[in-house]
Amino acid sequence: MDENNQLQDLMDLLTETGIPFAYDHFAEGESPAPPFITFLLPESNNFSADGKVYLKVDVVHIELYTDEKNPETELLIERTLDEHGFFYEKTEVWIESERLYEVLYSFERKVTYGE
């Protein structure tokens, strides 16, 4: 599986939520009304053996943006992640300058490039 297919798998998962999404950010002026999602792969957490990368692991961030606290939308994302077997951590912040809540879901997933 190549890198584009890895992103496609995540996009397929996010499509299940029915919430608009983009990788990293929406283009200037194209951000939809909340709720919306951005997602990115900000780092790796690879496992080594014999001085080499034995297992490649991506860290995934799914960021939900809402203009008010929305437990139903959060539950929709959490159920989708649960159905796909992801163990995730969740944090939340209020972004005053944007007047939006950001709920961040962080998890790791095995990279399967070339398989």
PEJOCOR-V756116 format. One record per pair of residues at least 6 apart in sequence whose C-alpha atoms are under 7 Angstrom apart, sorted by sequence separation. I is the first residue (numbers start at 1). J is the second residue. D is the distance in Angstrom with one decimal. If there is no record, write none. Layout:
I_J_D, I_J_D
This chain:
47_53_6.0, 48_54_4.9, 94_100_6.0, 95_101_6.0, 46_53_6.5, 47_54_5.7, 48_55_6.7, 94_101_4.5, 47_55_5.0, 93_101_5.8, 94_102_6.3, 46_55_5.8, 47_56_6.5, 93_102_5.4, 46_56_4.7, 92_102_5.6, 93_103_6.6, 46_57_4.9, 92_103_4.4, 45_57_5.2, 91_103_5.7, 92_104_6.1, 25_38_5.9, 44_57_5.6, 45_58_6.2, 90_103_6.9, 91_104_5.2, 24_38_5.4, 44_58_4.4, 45_59_6.7, 90_104_5.5, 91_105_6.8, 21_36_5.8, 22_37_6.6, 23_38_5.6, 24_39_5.4, 43_58_6.3, 44_59_5.4, 90_105_4.7, 19_35_6.9, 20_36_5.1, 21_37_4.5, 22_38_5.0, 23_39_5.1, 24_40_5.3, 43_59_5.5, 89_105_5.6, 90_106_6.5, 19_36_5.7, 20_37_6.2, 21_38_5.3, 22_39_6.6, 23_40_5.8, 41_58_6.4, 42_59_6.5, 88_105_6.1, 89_106_5.2, 19_37_6.8, 41_59_5.6, 42_60_6.9, 88_106_5.4, 89_107_6.5, 41_60_4.8, 88_107_4.6, 40_60_6.0, 41_61_6.3, 87_107_6.3, 40_61_5.4, 86_107_7.0, 39_61_5.4, 40_62_6.8, 39_62_4.4, 38_62_6.0, 39_63_5.9, 37_62_6.8, 38_63_5.2, 37_63_5.4, 38_64_6.8, 37_64_4.6, 36_64_5.9, 37_65_6.1, 35_64_6.9, 36_65_5.4, 35_65_5.4, 36_66_7.0, 34_65_6.2, 35_66_4.6, 34_66_5.0, 67_99_6.5, 69_101_7.0, 34_67_6.1, 67_100_4.7, 68_101_6.7, 66_100_5.5, 67_101_6.1, 65_100_6.2, 66_101_5.3, 65_101_5.5, 66_102_6.8, 65_102_4.7, 64_102_5.5, 65_103_6.6, 63_102_6.2, 64_103_5.0, 63_103_5.7, 64_104_6.4, 63_104_4.6, 62_104_5.8, 63_105_6.4, 61_104_6.6, 62_105_5.1, 61_105_5.7, 62_106_6.5, 61_106_4.7, 60_106_5.7, 61_107_6.8, 60_107_5.4, 59_107_5.8, 60_108_5.8, 59_108_4.5, 58_108_5.6, 59_109_6.6, 57_108_6.4, 58_109_5.4, 57_109_5.5, 58_110_6.4, 57_110_4.5, 58_111_6.3, 56_110_6.0, 57_111_5.3, 56_111_5.2, 17_76_6.5, 17_77_6.3, 3_113_6.2, 1_112_5.9, 2_113_4.7, 1_113_4.5, 2_114_5.9, 1_114_4.8, 1_115_5.2
